[in-house]
Amino acid sequence: MTTNPLIGNLLVANRGEIARRVFHTCRNLGIATTAVHSDPDADAAHVREADAAVRLPGAAPADTYLRGDLIVAAALAAGADAVHPGYGFLAENAEFAQAVLDAGLTWVGPPPAVIAAMGSKTAAKRLMAEAGVPVLTALTEPTEADLPLLVKAAAGGGGRGMRVVRRLSDLPEELEAARAEAASAFGDSEVFCERYLPAGRHVEVQLLADAHGTVWAVGDRDCSLQRRHQKVIEEAPAPGLPPAVRAALRQAAVDAAKAIGYRGAGTAEFLLGEDGRFWFLEMNTRLQVEHPVTEAVTGLDLVALQLAVAEGEPLSGPLPPTTGHAIEARLYAEDPAHGWRPATGTLHRLELPQLHDEFCGSGLRLDSGVRSGDEITVHYDPLLAKVIARAPTRARAARLLADALARARVHGPANNREMLVRALRHPAFLEGRLHTGFLAEHAEELTRPDTAGIERAALAAALADAASRRTPLPSGWRNLPSQSQVKRYRTADGRELEVRYRLTRDGLRSETHPGVELVRATPGFVVLEEGGLRRGHHLARYGDQVYVDTAAGPVALVALPRFPEPMVRTDPGALHAPMPGTVVRTAAAVGDTVTAGQPLLVLEAMKMEHRITAPADGVLVELRAEPGRQVELGALLAVVKTPAETEEGPA
């Protein structure tokens, strides 16, 4: 029986794909929707889809999505009667939850006291230990025997404030850096240390609890494939778990939820050792980013259940069984080959030709907060989309997801799509040999450029360009031998390629690609044949940016002028900003003697910190950075002079 009023208008205190995901369920239930948005998000997809939207003036999260007072005021102004926090931002902020309730609104989440109790990982560990749930002990005075260590922020999540320490001598510096990042990200500088298990698995249990004492362990997930302690590929159920371990994990999660009087959707996260032992990590008092894989294998709508629980409904009926297997891949605007550096710019195109559904379904599903033509800015997480595949078996789900990603059209900022495809097809992944260091262990083979494929793509780009300029005779076509046509391109890794070819009555003659024959060329599609094997190349051009999609993988190129302009000399010790961002702290001063690899300053962009390090041993002679300063891509940050350069003096 319903004990609370039915929700009529729901405000989502978030942005992007989670806001769109919640709106999708609201439309199915007949609930009106209200969005909030920062200035950069004024025309975002979640704003366009909501019934009403309220502006949060500003751009930075601290001025907009982290302003609980503005969001509560927005809900009241829009006539909303409930607030869903999504995930991230204020989703696990007990004060915000209480402010929503104090305003007379329905809070779609656990009670504020529960959020507060689980908000500190150290406090949560103590509570779980008292409840009999196994935990990794927080180490107050680590020794050599405890190495390697993991430094963690007590508040928040998403990998922020986490550091792996392999030498005790590095611990003070890493503790200081972790405290600074935790204070910046969560407003709480508390950190702690625990043992780091390099081969451990990250396994979690999806929980649902109502106000009537029922707690469901809906299913488990493996989230071991991570970069920078942030999840990249997740799946349900967790593969290869012995039945006894799976049952024990689910029971521990239920015990944890009952011990704190949990209500709503939440997740208990565990670290699983190679010997089958597991330890409680934390309780996420919200919906998880990876919740779609659980929905895919259970048929449940977790958002609908959240809303029902918030309205006072009991969880009734038998818990549906898990059937099949689902895998989710997070498509990020980032460069895996260069330290997972986030990327910005126009997302010209985002398409999955085989897509079955958005935000629902159990075949091939897309959850995304952006659409073709949107700008990817420095203000928010670089997540472009989550692609989810479900199939009867794990192997088939991996095959379906890898193929869908391989055939996707993702034109714009650098992204991790090719790395995801290779990971899903990697023998170790398919055999279930998962651990949190998987991506680092296989980094070279997952990010190695396909040189031959890139060079063929450059030839295809040149021929497509010629086709776009075609008059009655194809550009470059000559009845008699003549000079070759020349096109130049820059690859994603900075290499320059030169394509030389002639189109004669006998066909293609390429100096740079001997043995390659042209079958067909249009401005958008080129077929090349080599050694009896034909390959199709789909092409799209946006200004000087050229995107070539093939069955073997995507290639991004920049078309260069035929006659390059004179190069501008740059100081070899000059350090430029690799992306737009904000300087969060400096670690050296002008005049300091520094060593190669030593951190000089830290930039924050798109919810990630990036260290700028000394390129060589020398002296820091220039530092154009101070905490709080925003810098543009390519801005000069610092200059390091080597001993030899210092002795030579000014040029």
C-alpha positions, 0 to 999 in steps of 0.5 A: 500500500502506498504511504507517500504521495505519488510523484508527479514532477521529478527534478533530476539534480544532475546532468548528462546520461544519468539525467536522460536515463531517469527521464526515460523511466519518468516518461514510461510512468507518466511523471513530469520532468525538470532539468537543471543546467549550467551555462555550458549545458544550456542546449544539452540533450538532458535539457532538451528532453525535460518538460522544464529546465532551470538555469544554474548560473555559471560553468564550474560544478562548484557554482552549479551542480554542487549548489544544493541550495540552488537546486532545491530552489529550482525544484520549488520554482518548477513545481517539482515534488521530488528530487532524484540525485543521479550519481556524482555531484550531490548524490551522496551528500547527506546535507543535500538530502536533508535539505530536500526533505526539509523543503517538503520534497520527496528524496529518491534515495536512502535516508540522510543518516545512512548517507552520512554513515556511509559517506566516510570509508573509514567510518563505514569500515568500522560499521561493517566490521561490527556487523561481521562483514570482512574488511581490509584494515586501515593501516595507521603506520604502514611498514615494508611488509604492508607494501604495496599500499593504496592511499584512499580518500575517506570521502567521495569516490570515482578514483579521486584521491587514490594513489598506489605506493610501492616504496615507503619513501614515496608515502609522505608525498603521495599522502600530501597529494591525495589529501590535496585532491580529496579536499579539492574534490570532496571538501574533505582531506581525510585519507587512509592507507590499506593493502593494495592487491594488484591482482584483486578483482573489484566485485560489487552487489546491487542492492534494493531495500524498501521501508518495510524491511525487505532487502534484495541482493539483485545480482553481482557485477565485476568492475575490475577493468579500470584505469586510474582506479575508475571503471571502464568495462563492467559486466553482470554477473561476475564471471567465474565465481564459485557458487559459495563465494557468490552466495557469501558476497550477496549475503555480506551485502544484505547484512551490510544494508540491514546493519545500517537500515538501508533504503532505496538502490545502492551498491556494496563494493568488495575486493576479491582476492585470488584465493576467493576471500573478499573484503568490503570496500565501500557502500555507494548510497546511490544508483551506479553508473554500471547499473544497466548490466544488472537491468539487462540480465534481470529485466528490472528497471532500477530507476522505476524501483527507486521511485516506487520505494521513494513513494513507500511501495514495498518490494513484492513478488519473487526476485527475478533470476539472472539470465544471460550475460551483459557487458558495459563499455564506457566510451570516453573522450580521452587518449589511452596511449597518452596517460588517458589524457581527456580530450575536448572539442566538437563531437561531430558524429556519434552513431551505432548502426546496430543500436537496438534501444536507448536506456532500455532493452536487453540486446544492444543498448546505448546510454549517452548524455551527448549527441552528434554536434555537441561540444565536449568541454573541460567542465565535466567528466569525459564520458561520451556514452555507455554501450551495453550488450546482452547475450545468452553467454559471456563470450557472445556478449563480448563479441556483440559489444566489440563488434558494435563498438568497432562499427560505431562512428565516433568523430570528434575528440580522441577517444578510447573506442579502439582500446575497448574493442581490443580489450573485449577481444583480448584472450585474457579477457575472454578467458575471464582472467580479470583484475584491477591491473588488467589495462595497465598490464596489457597497455602496449598491445591495447594501444599500439597503433596499426601502422599499416591500417593508418597508411591505407586510411591516408591513401583512402582519404587522399582518393576520397578528397580527389573524388570530391573535386572530380570534374568530368575526369577524376582529379589526378587522372592523366592519359600520359605519365605526369607528376604524382598527386601529393597529399599530407596528413598528420596522425593521432600520434603526431606522425606526418604521412605523405601520400603520392599517387597517380590515377592512370588509364591502367589504374592507381599507381601509388609510390607510397603504397605499391601493390594497392589497387583502387576498386572504387572511390567516392567522397564518402567511401573508398574500396582498396584491394591489396593481395586479393583482399578488398577493404572498404573505407568510410570517410567523413571530413569536418574542415581539416579533420578526416575520419576513416572508419574500417572493419579493422578500426578507426583512423583520425587524420588531419589534412595538412597543406601541401607546402608546410609553413616554416616551423617555429622553434620551441625550447626543448625544456618548455612544458605546455598544457596538454589540455585546457584545465585548472592548475590545482597545485605546484610542486616546485619553485623557480630556481629549484634543481629538478630531476627527470620525471619530478612533478612540477605542477598538477592540472585538473581537467574533466574530473581528473588530475594530470601531473606535469613533470620535468622532461630532464634533469635541470633547473626550473627557470620559469613557472607560469602557473599558480593554483586556481589559474585556468590555462588553455591547450598549449599554454606555456606552463614551465621551462626547465634548463639542463645543466648544459643549457644553463652553462651556455647562457641565453642564446 
